């Protein structure tokens, strides 16, 4: 009985032929690589998030987009992009904390720079303050770009490079 089952299995296997085209094999291999579990060091993940955030901010600063354009940029980079004024009442708690930290740093004369932080198990937040010097030479934060990225999208972006 076992012998017949083995022969039947081999017959079915031979009948299938396994005729995949080179393109289908490549697509299958690519899909398997996307599904593979990889350990990414935190430093690499944060570096990639910094790079993506800075790229998005460069685009935003060069175009000064309206709401529609902001949505299309968000979709293109798989991110949630928000401009936050200092008095934004609709800011997330983490965004409000970041704004306050930027204001405190600017008030104390400390350097004010972009930042990436993990805000949940599956998301990163990139923030970039916009600053200007007042006539009395005091650095003033005018607002903050807030860009939320899914860690999965950042990792997949690393795979595509």
C-alpha positions, 0 to 999 in steps of 0.5 A: 500500500505504501509503495502504491501511494509513493508511486501515485505521488511521483506520478502526480508530481511528474504530471504537474511538470513544474513549468514556471517561466523565469518571470514567475520564478523571479516573482515567487522568489521576490515574494518569498524574500519580502515575507522572510523574517529579518533581524534589522539592527535598531541603528540601521532602522533609525538611519533609514527612517532619518533618510526617508524623513529628510527626503520627504521634508526636502520635497515638502520645502521645495514644493510648499504643498497644499493639502491635495499634494500633501496627500499624494506625497503621503501616499507615495512615501507610505507615511502620514505627514502633518504640519504642526503649528506651535499652538496646534490643538489637534496634535497627538500627545507625542507631537505636543511633547516634541514641540515642547522639547524643541521650544525648550531647546531653542529657548536654552540656546541648545541646537535644534535638529530633526529627530526619529523616535519609536512611538509604538511597536510598529511605528516611527515618528520623524520630526523636523522643526522649522526655525528662524532667527528673530530680529533680536537674534533669538532662535524661534521654532515656527512649526514642526513637520511630523512624519509617521512611518510604519516600521514595516514600510521602512524595512521594505524600503531597505530591501528595495535598495 
